[in-house]
């Protein structure tokens, strides 16, 4: 893999080619249908080629392009089944892998951040990366005190590429929507733009990871590697041995594994804010690692990548969030409407049918109404199809709801987590977890 493409003009051209390529394939497909080829076969071919181009472009460009692709991948379960297949294979590849950069660039970054004598601290460095993602890649190494470490290094020009990509994707948001029917990409890109500088700041990431590592130290179910050293573009943490990631469980896991790791996934996302005052806000499966066990049974979960976290104003998830979910779960629509107005989700002069509001919020509420809830792609697809159907009353309701700034990252993380649980097809005690860890849900409001 050559150096991450840095020229804005070249990157913009490749991103702009995505909707253009889709339009061309659609026009060609129309000609094939006119020639007698079955419509289903034509559409399947178009979606397959579109998915391949999408993955290839987003994966090779890295930066904001790949980060956008990873964000799409966690919502893959919402795509209609007739078009989900091609995207499923291609987008989920973005969750756990990416092409690497040359080792020499890694060494140059280490010299800049750790000093010219960095080899005295990092006494061994594996020449090939163990993982490569959107703005950096990871190498295995050994610290001078004998500890095995993970060395994460940011790609040269990653900051410029990330900002440029997201600007261009924002301009293309309307036409990009045709590539992934049923998913509104514009607000997704806007929220990613708002978090750009934080994700590029490895020192800030180190601070967050240290907090999580301390909070979960000696936990029987979770491991967060501690930070060893950090620089502007380098982050060295303790090495964590893992057998695979949550992506592998999504692809090939047994039902026992799906349920077990689905429960751990929910627990970490909800317990984390209560323990640290921060929400891990990058819930794509590559960040959640499967820890080895001696007996081969499902075990613990390791958690990586704290570049995207929500630093919560109340030191925990909002009390009103748990209260409103509880009120919706008992279907008190009038009290729900009043509570959403108080929190700023619905403006004073906006009129909304409380019953429709309950129906619209069902993806966030249904899992809390039973002891154990079975998430599935079928359920997720039905939810998305309903709110994206212009003939459904819920479609227009979405235009009347305002998302307060303090909830933006929480909302994206919550929605992404539901997407991952639906990919896992996991059955989890969702209500029990919220009762224990989500402020306000148990009625303490």
MARPADO-630590 format. One record per residue (C-alpha): residue number from 0; z, x, y; residue in one letter. Coordinates in Angstrom, 1 decimal, padded with zeros to 4 digits. Each point is the difference from the previous one (the first is absolute). Example, Ala and Ser with C-alpha at 12.3 -4.5 7.8 and 13.67 -1.06 7.14 Angstrom:
! MARPADO-630590
<site 0, <007.8, 012.3, -004.5>, 'A'>
<site 1, <-000.7, 001.4, 003.4>, 'S'>
***
This chain:
! MARPADO-630590
<site 0, <000.0, 000.0, 000.0>, 'X'>
<site 1, <-000.9, 001.4, 003.4>, 'X'>
<site 2, <002.1, -000.2, 003.1>, 'X'>
<site 3, <001.0, -003.5, 001.1>, 'X'>
<site 4, <-003.0, -001.1, 002.2>, 'X'>
<site 5, <001.2, 000.4, 003.6>, 'X'>
<site 6, <-002.9, -000.9, 002.2>, 'X'>
<site 7, <000.5, -003.6, 001.3>, 'X'>
<site 8, <-003.8, -000.7, 000.1>, 'X'>
<site 9, <-000.4, 000.9, -003.7>, 'X'>
<site 10, <003.0, -002.0, -001.1>, 'X'>
<site 11, <-001.0, -003.0, 002.2>, 'X'>
<site 12, <-003.5, 000.0, -001.5>, 'X'>
<site 13, <001.3, -000.1, -003.6>, 'X'>
<site 14, <002.5, -002.9, 000.8>, 'X'>
<site 15, <-002.7, -001.9, 001.9>, 'X'>
<site 16, <-002.3, 000.3, -003.0>, 'X'>
<site 17, <002.4, -002.1, -002.2>, 'X'>
<site 18, <-000.8, -003.5, 001.4>, 'X'>
<site 19, <-003.6, 001.1, 000.6>, 'X'>
<site 20, <-000.3, 000.9, -003.7>, 'X'>
<site 21, <001.5, -003.2, -001.0>, 'X'>
<site 22, <-002.4, -002.0, 002.1>, 'X'>
<site 23, <-002.9, 001.9, -001.5>, 'X'>
<site 24, <001.1, -000.6, -003.5>, 'X'>
<site 25, <000.5, -003.7, 000.8>, 'X'>
<site 26, <-003.5, -000.3, 001.3>, 'X'>
<site 27, <-001.4, 001.8, -003.1>, 'X'>
<site 28, <002.1, -002.4, -002.1>, 'X'>
<site 29, <-001.5, -003.0, 001.7>, 'X'>
<site 30, <-003.4, 001.3, -000.9>, 'X'>
<site 31, <001.0, 000.4, -003.6>, 'X'>
<site 32, <001.4, -003.6, -000.1>, 'X'>
<site 33, <-003.3, -001.2, 001.4>, 'X'>
<site 34, <-001.7, 001.9, -002.8>, 'X'>
<site 35, <002.0, -001.9, -002.6>, 'X'>
<site 36, <002.9, 002.3, -000.7>, 'X'>
<site 37, <003.3, -002.0, -000.6>, 'X'>
<site 38, <002.2, -000.3, 003.1>, 'X'>
<site 39, <003.1, 001.1, -001.8>, 'X'>
<site 40, <-001.6, 003.2, -001.3>, 'X'>
<site 41, <-001.4, 000.8, 003.4>, 'X'>
<site 42, <003.4, -000.5, 001.7>, 'X'>
<site 43, <001.8, 002.1, -002.7>, 'X'>
<site 44, <-002.4, 002.9, 000.6>, 'X'>
<site 45, <000.5, -000.2, 003.8>, 'X'>
<site 46, <003.7, 000.0, -000.3>, 'X'>
<site 47, <000.0, 002.9, -002.5>, 'X'>
<site 48, <-002.2, 002.2, 002.2>, 'X'>
<site 49, <002.0, -001.0, 003.1>, 'X'>
<site 50, <003.3, 000.9, -001.7>, 'X'>
<site 51, <-001.4, 003.4, -001.1>, 'X'>
<site 52, <-001.2, 000.8, 003.6>, 'X'>
<site 53, <003.3, -001.2, 001.5>, 'X'>
<site 54, <002.1, 002.2, -002.3>, 'X'>
<site 55, <-002.2, 003.0, 000.3>, 'X'>
<site 56, <-000.1, -000.1, 003.8>, 'X'>
<site 57, <003.6, -000.8, 000.6>, 'X'>
<site 58, <001.2, 002.5, -002.6>, 'X'>
<site 59, <-002.2, 002.9, 001.2>, 'X'>
<site 60, <000.8, -000.5, 003.7>, 'X'>
<site 61, <003.7, -000.2, -000.6>, 'X'>
<site 62, <001.8, -000.5, 003.4>, 'X'>
<site 63, <000.2, -003.6, 001.3>, 'X'>
<site 64, <-003.0, -000.9, -002.2>, 'X'>
<site 65, <001.9, 000.7, -003.2>, 'X'>
<site 66, <003.3, -001.5, 001.3>, 'X'>
<site 67, <-001.9, -003.2, 000.8>, 'X'>
<site 68, <-001.3, 000.0, -003.6>, 'X'>
<site 69, <003.5, 000.5, -001.4>, 'X'>
<site 70, <001.3, -002.9, 002.1>, 'X'>
<site 71, <-002.9, -002.2, -001.4>, 'X'>
<site 72, <000.8, 001.1, -003.5>, 'X'>
<site 73, <003.5, -001.6, 000.0>, 'X'>
<site 74, <-001.6, -003.3, 000.9>, 'X'>
<site 75, <-002.6, 000.2, -002.8>, 'X'>
<site 76, <001.8, -002.7, -002.0>, 'X'>
<site 77, <-000.9, -002.5, 002.7>, 'X'>
<site 78, <-003.7, 000.3, -000.4>, 'X'>
<site 79, <-001.8, -002.8, -001.8>, 'X'>
<site 80, <-000.4, 000.8, -003.7>, 'X'>
<site 81, <-003.8, -000.2, 000.1>, 'X'>
<site 82, <-000.1, 003.0, 002.4>, 'X'>
<site 83, <003.2, 001.7, -000.8>, 'X'>
<site 84, <-001.2, 002.0, -003.0>, 'X'>
<site 85, <-002.1, 002.7, 001.8>, 'X'>
<site 86, <002.5, 000.4, 002.8>, 'X'>
<site 87, <003.0, 000.2, -002.4>, 'X'>
<site 88, <-001.2, 003.1, -001.7>, 'X'>
<site 89, <-001.3, 001.7, 003.1>, 'X'>
<site 90, <002.8, -000.8, 002.5>, 'X'>
<site 91, <002.9, 000.6, -002.4>, 'X'>
<site 92, <-001.4, 003.6, -000.4>, 'X'>
<site 93, <001.0, 000.5, 003.6>, 'X'>
<site 94, <003.6, -000.7, -000.9>, 'X'>
<site 95, <000.6, 003.2, -001.9>, 'X'>
<site 96, <-002.7, 002.6, 000.7>, 'X'>
<site 97, <-002.4, 001.6, 002.4>, 'X'>
<site 98, <-002.2, 003.1, 000.2>, 'X'>
<site 99, <001.9, 003.2, 000.9>, 'X'>
<site 100, <-000.4, 002.6, 002.8>, 'X'>
<site 101, <-000.4, 003.7, -000.5>, 'X'>
<site 102, <003.2, 002.1, -000.8>, 'X'>
<site 103, <-000.7, 002.4, 002.9>, 'X'>
<site 104, <000.5, -002.8, 002.5>, 'X'>
<site 105, <003.3, -000.8, -001.7>, 'X'>
<site 106, <001.2, 003.6, 000.4>, 'X'>
<site 107, <-001.1, 000.1, 003.7>, 'X'>
<site 108, <002.1, -003.1, 000.6>, 'X'>
<site 109, <003.0, 001.5, -001.7>, 'X'>
<site 110, <-000.2, 003.1, 002.1>, 'X'>
<site 111, <-000.1, -002.1, 003.2>, 'X'>
<site 112, <003.0, -002.2, -001.0>, 'X'>
<site 113, <002.2, 002.3, -002.0>, 'X'>
<site 114, <-000.8, 003.3, 001.7>, 'X'>
<site 115, <-002.0, 003.1, -001.1>, 'X'>
<site 116, <002.6, 000.8, -002.7>, 'X'>
<site 117, <-000.3, -003.4, -001.6>, 'X'>
<site 118, <-000.6, 001.6, -003.4>, 'X'>
<site 119, <003.6, 001.3, 000.0>, 'X'>
<site 120, <001.1, -003.6, 000.2>, 'X'>
<site 121, <-002.6, -001.6, -002.2>, 'X'>
<site 122, <-000.3, 002.6, -002.7>, 'X'>
<site 123, <-002.6, -001.8, -002.1>, 'X'>
<site 124, <-002.7, -002.5, 000.9>, 'X'>
<site 125, <-002.3, -001.7, -002.4>, 'X'>
<site 126, <-003.6, 000.5, 001.0>, 'X'>
<site 127, <-001.1, -003.5, -000.7>, 'X'>
<site 128, <001.5, -003.2, 001.4>, 'X'>
<site 129, <002.0, -002.4, -002.1>, 'X'>
<site 130, <-000.9, -002.9, 002.3>, 'X'>
<site 131, <-002.3, -000.6, 003.0>, 'X'>
<site 132, <000.2, -003.0, 002.3>, 'X'>
<site 133, <-001.0, -001.3, 003.4>, 'X'>
<site 134, <001.3, 002.6, 002.4>, 'X'>
<site 135, <001.4, 002.7, -002.3>, 'X'>
<site 136, <000.2, 001.5, -003.5>, 'X'>
<site 137, <002.9, 001.2, -002.2>, 'X'>
<site 138, <000.3, 003.3, -001.9>, 'X'>
<site 139, <002.7, 001.0, -002.4>, 'X'>
<site 140, <002.0, 003.1, 000.9>, 'X'>
<site 141, <003.3, 001.9, -000.5>, 'X'>
<site 142, <002.5, 000.6, 002.8>, 'X'>
<site 143, <001.8, 003.4, 000.3>, 'X'>
<site 144, <003.2, -001.5, -001.4>, 'X'>
<site 145, <-001.8, -001.0, -003.2>, 'X'>
<site 146, <-000.5, -003.7, 000.7>, 'X'>
<site 147, <-003.3, -001.5, -000.9>, 'X'>
<site 148, <-001.5, -001.6, 003.1>, 'X'>
<site 149, <-002.8, -002.3, 001.1>, 'X'>
<site 150, <-001.9, 001.4, 003.0>, 'X'>
<site 151, <-001.8, -002.6, 002.1>, 'X'>
<site 152, <-002.6, 001.3, 002.5>, 'X'>
<site 153, <-001.9, -002.0, 002.6>, 'X'>
<site 154, <-003.8, 000.4, 000.0>, 'X'>
<site 155, <-001.4, 001.9, 003.0>, 'X'>
<site 156, <-001.2, -002.5, 002.6>, 'X'>
<site 157, <001.8, -002.9, -001.8>, 'X'>
<site 158, <001.4, -001.3, 003.2>, 'X'>
<site 159, <-003.3, -000.2, 001.8>, 'X'>
<site 160, <-001.7, -001.4, -003.0>, 'X'>
<site 161, <002.7, -002.7, -000.5>, 'X'>
<site 162, <-000.2, -001.2, 003.6>, 'X'>
<site 163, <-003.8, 000.1, 000.1>, 'X'>
<site 164, <-000.3, -001.9, -003.3>, 'X'>
<site 165, <002.4, -002.7, 001.0>, 'X'>
<site 166, <-001.8, -000.5, 003.4>, 'X'>
<site 167, <-003.3, -000.3, -001.8>, 'X'>
<site 168, <001.3, -002.3, -002.7>, 'X'>
<site 169, <001.5, -002.2, 002.8>, 'X'>
<site 170, <-003.5, -000.3, 001.6>, 'X'>
<site 171, <-001.5, -000.8, -003.4>, 'X'>
<site 172, <002.8, -002.4, -001.0>, 'X'>
<site 173, <-002.1, -003.1, 000.1>, 'X'>
<site 174, <-002.9, 001.4, -002.1>, 'X'>
<site 175, <002.4, 001.9, -002.3>, 'X'>
<site 176, <001.4, -003.3, -001.0>, 'X'>
<site 177, <-003.1, -000.8, -002.0>, 'X'>
<site 178, <000.8, 002.9, -002.3>, 'X'>
<site 179, <003.3, -001.5, -001.2>, 'X'>
<site 180, <-000.3, -003.8, 000.3>, 'X'>
<site 181, <003.2, -001.9, 000.5>, 'X'>
<site 182, <002.0, 002.8, 001.7>, 'X'>
<site 183, <000.3, 000.2, 003.8>, 'X'>
<site 184, <-000.4, 003.7, 000.8>, 'X'>
<site 185, <000.4, -000.1, 003.8>, 'X'>
<site 186, <003.8, -000.4, 000.2>, 'X'>
<site 187, <000.4, 002.4, -002.9>, 'X'>
<site 188, <-001.8, 002.7, 002.0>, 'X'>
<site 189, <001.8, -000.8, 003.2>, 'X'>
<site 190, <003.4, 000.5, -001.7>, 'X'>
<site 191, <-001.1, 003.2, -001.5>, 'X'>
<site 192, <-001.1, 001.3, 003.4>, 'X'>
<site 193, <003.5, -000.8, 001.4>, 'X'>
<site 194, <001.6, 002.3, -002.7>, 'X'>
<site 195, <-002.4, 002.9, 000.2>, 'X'>
<site 196, <002.1, 002.6, 001.9>, 'X'>
<site 197, <003.0, -000.6, -002.2>, 'X'>
<site 198, <-001.9, 000.6, -003.2>, 'X'>
<site 199, <-001.5, 003.2, 001.4>, 'X'>
<site 200, <003.5, 001.4, 000.8>, 'X'>
<site 201, <001.3, 001.8, -003.1>, 'X'>
<site 202, <003.3, 000.9, 001.7>, 'X'>
<site 203, <000.6, -003.7, 000.6>, 'X'>
<site 204, <-000.9, -000.7, -003.6>, 'X'>
<site 205, <002.4, 002.7, -001.2>, 'X'>
<site 206, <002.8, -001.7, 002.0>, 'X'>
<site 207, <-000.7, -003.4, -001.7>, 'X'>
<site 208, <-000.2, 001.6, -003.5>, 'X'>
<site 209, <003.3, 001.8, 000.5>, 'X'>
<site 210, <001.6, -003.3, 000.8>, 'X'>
<site 211, <-001.4, -001.7, -003.0>, 'X'>
<site 212, <000.8, 002.9, -002.3>, 'X'>
<site 213, <003.7, 000.0, 001.1>, 'X'>
<site 214, <000.3, -003.8, -000.4>, 'X'>
<site 215, <-001.5, 000.0, -003.5>, 'X'>
<site 216, <001.6, 003.3, -001.2>, 'X'>
<site 217, <001.3, -000.4, -003.6>, 'X'>
<site 218, <-001.4, -003.5, -000.3>, 'X'>
<site 219, <-000.6, -000.9, -003.6>, 'X'>
<site 220, <-003.3, -001.7, 000.6>, 'X'>
<site 221, <-001.6, 001.8, 003.0>, 'X'>
<site 222, <-000.8, 003.5, 001.0>, 'X'>
<site 223, <-001.1, 001.1, 003.5>, 'X'>
<site 224, <-000.7, 003.8, 000.2>, 'X'>
<site 225, <002.0, 001.8, 002.7>, 'X'>
<site 226, <-001.7, 002.0, 002.8>, 'X'>
<site 227, <000.0, 003.8, -000.3>, 'X'>
<site 228, <-001.9, 000.9, 003.2>, 'X'>
<site 229, <-002.3, -001.6, 002.5>, 'X'>
<site 230, <-002.5, 000.9, 002.7>, 'X'>
<site 231, <-002.5, -001.7, 002.2>, 'X'>
<site 232, <-002.6, -000.3, -002.8>, 'X'>
<site 233, <002.0, 001.1, -003.1>, 'X'>
<site 234, <002.8, -001.7, -002.0>, 'X'>
<site 235, <001.7, 001.7, -002.9>, 'X'>
<site 236, <002.2, -002.2, -002.2>, 'X'>
<site 237, <001.7, 000.4, -003.4>, 'X'>
<site 238, <-002.4, -000.5, -002.9>, 'X'>
<site 239, <000.3, -003.3, -001.9>, 'X'>
<site 240, <-001.3, -000.1, -003.5>, 'X'>
<site 241, <-001.9, -003.3, -000.8>, 'X'>
<site 242, <-002.2, -001.2, -002.8>, 'X'>
<site 243, <-002.3, -002.2, 002.1>, 'X'>
<site 244, <000.1, -002.5, 002.9>, 'X'>
<site 245, <000.3, -003.7, 000.4>, 'X'>
<site 246, <-003.8, -000.1, 000.0>, 'X'>
<site 247, <000.0, 001.1, -003.7>, 'X'>
<site 248, <002.3, -002.9, -000.8>, 'X'>
<site 249, <-002.3, -002.4, 001.8>, 'X'>
<site 250, <-002.9, 001.3, -002.0>, 'X'>
<site 251, <001.5, 000.5, -003.5>, 'X'>
<site 252, <003.7, -001.0, 000.0>, 'X'>
<site 253, <001.6, -002.2, -002.6>, 'X'>
<site 254, <001.6, -003.3, 001.2>, 'X'>
<site 255, <003.4, 001.6, -000.4>, 'X'>
<site 256, <-001.0, 002.9, 002.3>, 'X'>
<site 257, <-001.6, -002.4, 002.5>, 'X'>
<site 258, <003.2, -002.1, 000.3>, 'X'>
<site 259, <002.3, 003.0, 000.0>, 'X'>
<site 260, <-001.8, 002.0, 002.7>, 'X'>
<site 261, <-000.9, -003.1, 002.0>, 'X'>
<site 262, <003.8, -000.7, 000.3>, 'X'>
<site 263, <000.7, 003.6, 001.0>, 'X'>
<site 264, <-002.8, -000.1, 002.6>, 'X'>
<site 265, <001.5, -003.2, 001.6>, 'X'>
<site 266, <003.5, 001.4, -000.1>, 'X'>
<site 267, <-000.9, 003.2, 001.7>, 'X'>
<site 268, <-001.9, -001.8, 002.8>, 'X'>
<site 269, <002.9, -002.4, 000.6>, 'X'>
<site 270, <002.9, 002.4, -000.7>, 'X'>
<site 271, <-001.4, 002.8, 002.1>, 'X'>
<site 272, <000.5, -001.7, 003.4>, 'X'>
<site 273, <003.6, -001.0, -000.9>, 'X'>
<site 274, <000.8, 003.6, -001.0>, 'X'>
<site 275, <-002.0, 001.9, 002.7>, 'X'>
<site 276, <-000.8, -002.3, 002.9>, 'X'>
<site 277, <-003.7, 000.7, -000.8>, 'X'>
<site 278, <-002.7, -001.7, -002.0>, 'X'>
<site 279, <-002.4, 002.1, -002.1>, 'X'>
<site 280, <-003.2, -001.5, 001.5>, 'X'>
<site 281, <-002.8, 001.5, -002.2>, 'X'>
<site 282, <000.2, -002.0, -003.2>, 'X'>
<site 283, <-003.1, 001.3, -001.8>, 'X'>
<site 284, <000.5, 000.8, -003.7>, 'X'>
<site 285, <-000.6, 003.7, 000.3>, 'X'>
<site 286, <003.2, 000.4, 001.9>, 'X'>
<site 287, <002.1, -001.4, -002.8>, 'X'>
<site 288, <000.3, 002.3, -002.9>, 'X'>
<site 289, <001.0, -000.6, -003.6>, 'X'>
<site 290, <002.8, 002.4, -001.1>, 'X'>
<site 291, <000.0, 001.4, -003.5>, 'X'>
<site 292, <002.5, -001.2, -002.6>, 'X'>
<site 293, <001.1, 001.5, -003.3>, 'X'>
<site 294, <-000.3, -003.2, -002.1>, 'X'>
<site 295, <-003.4, -001.1, 001.5>, 'X'>
<site 296, <001.5, -003.3, 001.3>, 'X'>
<site 297, <-000.5, -001.0, 003.7>, 'X'>
<site 298, <002.2, 002.1, 002.2>, 'X'>
<site 299, <000.5, 000.8, 003.6>, 'X'>
<site 300, <-002.3, 000.1, 003.0>, 'X'>
<site 301, <-000.6, 002.8, 002.5>, 'X'>
<site 302, <-001.1, -000.7, 003.5>, 'X'>
<site 303, <-002.2, 002.2, 002.2>, 'X'>
<site 304, <-001.7, 000.0, 003.5>, 'X'>
<site 305, <002.3, -001.1, 002.8>, 'X'>
<site 306, <-002.6, 000.5, 002.8>, 'X'>
<site 307, <-000.2, -003.8, 000.6>, 'X'>
<site 308, <003.5, -001.5, 000.4>, 'X'>
<site 309, <001.3, -002.8, 002.1>, 'X'>
<site 310, <003.1, 001.1, 001.9>, 'X'>
<site 311, <001.8, -003.3, 000.2>, 'X'>
<site 312, <001.7, -001.0, 003.3>, 'X'>
<site 313, <002.9, -001.8, -001.8>, 'X'>
<site 314, <000.5, 002.9, -002.5>, 'X'>
<site 315, <-001.2, -002.4, -002.7>, 'X'>
<site 316, <-002.7, -002.6, -000.6>, 'X'>
<site 317, <000.4, -002.7, 002.7>, 'X'>
<site 318, <002.8, -002.6, -000.8>, 'X'>
<site 319, <-002.4, -002.7, 001.1>, 'X'>
<site 320, <-002.6, 001.0, -002.6>, 'X'>
<site 321, <002.3, -000.7, -002.9>, 'X'>
<site 322, <001.3, -003.1, 001.6>, 'X'>
<site 323, <-003.5, -001.4, 000.6>, 'X'>
<site 324, <-001.1, 000.8, -003.5>, 'X'>
<site 325, <003.0, -001.8, -001.4>, 'X'>
<site 326, <-000.6, -003.0, 002.3>, 'X'>
<site 327, <-003.6, -000.2, -001.2>, 'X'>
<site 328, <001.0, 000.3, -003.6>, 'X'>
<site 329, <002.2, -003.1, 000.2>, 'X'>
<site 330, <-002.9, -001.7, 001.9>, 'X'>
<site 331, <001.8, -000.9, 003.1>, 'X'>
<site 332, <-003.2, -000.1, 002.1>, 'X'>
<site 333, <001.6, -001.1, 003.3>, 'X'>
<site 334, <002.6, 002.7, 000.0>, 'X'>
<site 335, <-002.7, 002.6, -001.0>, 'X'>
<site 336, <-002.1, -001.0, 002.9>, 'X'>
<site 337, <002.9, 000.3, 002.4>, 'X'>
<site 338, <001.0, 003.4, -001.4>, 'X'>
<site 339, <-003.6, 001.4, 000.3>, 'X'>
<site 340, <-000.1, -001.2, 003.6>, 'X'>
<site 341, <003.3, 001.9, 000.7>, 'X'>
<site 342, <-001.4, 003.2, -001.5>, 'X'>
<site 343, <-003.2, -000.2, 002.0>, 'X'>
<site 344, <-002.4, -000.9, -002.9>, 'X'>
<site 345, <-001.0, -003.2, 001.6>, 'X'>
<site 346, <-000.3, -000.4, 003.8>, 'X'>
<site 347, <001.8, -002.8, 001.8>, 'X'>
<site 348, <-003.1, -002.0, 000.8>, 'X'>
<site 349, <-001.7, 000.3, -003.4>, 'X'>
<site 350, <000.2, -003.1, -002.1>, 'X'>
<site 351, <000.2, 000.5, -003.8>, 'X'>
<site 352, <000.5, -002.5, -002.9>, 'X'>
<site 353, <003.2, 001.3, -001.7>, 'X'>
<site 354, <-001.3, -001.1, -003.5>, 'X'>
<site 355, <-003.2, 002.1, 000.5>, 'X'>
<site 356, <002.1, 002.9, 001.1>, 'X'>
<site 357, <001.9, 000.0, -003.3>, 'X'>
<site 358, <-003.3, -000.1, -001.9>, 'X'>
<site 359, <-001.4, 002.9, 002.0>, 'X'>
<site 360, <003.0, 002.2, -000.7>, 'X'>
<site 361, <000.1, -000.7, -003.7>, 'X'>
<site 362, <-001.1, 003.6, -001.1>, 'X'>
<site 363, <003.2, 001.3, 001.5>, 'X'>
<site 364, <002.2, -002.9, -001.2>, 'X'>
<site 365, <-001.1, -001.0, -003.5>, 'X'>
<site 366, <001.3, 003.2, -001.6>, 'X'>
<site 367, <003.5, -000.9, 001.3>, 'X'>
<site 368, <000.1, -003.5, -001.5>, 'X'>
<site 369, <000.5, 000.9, -003.6>, 'X'>
<site 370, <002.3, 002.5, -001.9>, 'X'>
<site 371, <-003.0, 002.2, -001.0>, 'X'>
<site 372, <-003.4, -000.2, 001.5>, 'X'>
<site 373, <-003.3, 001.0, -001.7>, 'X'>
<site 374, <-002.3, 001.6, 002.5>, 'X'>
<site 375, <-003.7, 000.0, -001.0>, 'X'>
<site 376, <-003.5, 000.6, 001.4>, 'X'>
<site 377, <-000.8, -003.7, -000.6>, 'X'>
<site 378, <003.0, -001.1, 002.1>, 'X'>
<site 379, <-000.8, 002.5, 002.7>, 'X'>
<site 380, <-003.7, -001.0, 000.1>, 'X'>
<site 381, <001.0, -003.7, 000.3>, 'X'>
<site 382, <002.2, 000.8, 003.0>, 'X'>
<site 383, <-002.7, 002.0, 001.8>, 'X'>
<site 384, <-002.7, -002.5, -000.8>, 'X'>
<site 385, <002.1, -002.8, 001.5>, 'X'>
<site 386, <000.8, 001.7, 003.3>, 'X'>
<site 387, <-003.6, 001.2, 000.3>, 'X'>
<site 388, <-001.6, -003.3, -000.7>, 'X'>
<site 389, <-001.2, -001.7, 003.3>, 'X'>
<site 390, <000.5, -003.4, -001.6>, 'X'>
<site 391, <003.6, 000.6, -000.8>, 'X'>
<site 392, <002.6, -000.9, 002.7>, 'X'>
<site 393, <001.7, 003.3, -000.5>, 'X'>
<site 394, <-003.1, 001.8, 001.3>, 'X'>
<site 395, <000.4, -001.2, 003.6>, 'X'>
<site 396, <003.8, 000.3, -000.2>, 'X'>
<site 397, <-000.4, 003.8, -000.2>, 'X'>
<site 398, <-001.4, 000.0, 003.5>, 'X'>
<site 399, <003.1, -001.6, 001.4>, 'X'>
<site 400, <002.5, 002.6, -001.4>, 'X'>
<site 401, <001.0, 003.0, 002.1>, 'X'>
<site 402, <001.2, 003.1, -001.7>, 'X'>
<site 403, <002.7, 001.7, 002.1>, 'X'>
<site 404, <-000.5, 003.8, 000.4>, 'X'>
<site 405, <003.3, 000.7, -001.8>, 'X'>
<site 406, <-001.3, -001.7, -003.1>, 'X'>
<site 407, <-003.5, 001.6, -000.2>, 'X'>
<site 408, <000.7, 002.8, -002.4>, 'X'>
<site 409, <002.5, -002.1, -001.9>, 'X'>
<site 410, <-002.6, -002.7, -000.5>, 'X'>
<site 411, <-002.7, 002.5, -001.2>, 'X'>
<site 412, <002.4, 001.7, -002.4>, 'X'>
<site 413, <001.2, -003.4, -001.4>, 'X'>
<site 414, <-003.5, -001.2, -000.5>, 'X'>
<site 415, <-001.1, 003.3, -001.6>, 'X'>
<site 416, <003.0, -000.2, -002.3>, 'X'>
<site 417, <-001.0, -003.5, -001.1>, 'X'>
<site 418, <-003.5, 001.4, -000.7>, 'X'>
<site 419, <001.3, 002.8, -002.1>, 'X'>
<site 420, <002.3, -002.3, -002.0>, 'X'>
<site 421, <-003.1, -002.3, -000.6>, 'X'>
<site 422, <-002.0, 003.0, -001.3>, 'X'>
<site 423, <002.9, 000.8, -002.3>, 'X'>
<site 424, <000.2, -003.6, -001.2>, 'X'>
<site 425, <003.7, 000.6, 000.0>, 'X'>
<site 426, <002.8, -002.4, -000.5>, 'X'>
<site 427, <003.0, 000.9, 002.1>, 'X'>
<site 428, <003.4, -001.5, 001.0>, 'X'>
<site 429, <-001.2, -000.2, 003.6>, 'X'>
<site 430, <002.6, -002.5, 001.2>, 'X'>
<site 431, <002.9, 002.0, -001.5>, 'X'>
<site 432, <-001.2, 003.2, 001.8>, 'X'>
<site 433, <-000.3, -001.8, 003.3>, 'X'>
<site 434, <003.4, -001.7, -000.4>, 'X'>
<site 435, <001.7, 003.4, -000.5>, 'X'>
<site 436, <-001.9, 002.1, 002.6>, 'X'>
<site 437, <-001.9, -002.0, 002.6>, 'X'>
<site 438, <002.3, -000.9, 003.0>, 'X'>
<site 439, <000.2, -003.8, 000.6>, 'X'>
<site 440, <-001.6, -001.1, -003.3>, 'X'>
<site 441, <003.3, -000.7, -001.7>, 'X'>
<site 442, <001.1, -002.2, 002.9>, 'X'>
<site 443, <002.0, 002.5, 002.0>, 'X'>
<site 444, <-001.6, -001.2, 003.3>, 'X'>
***
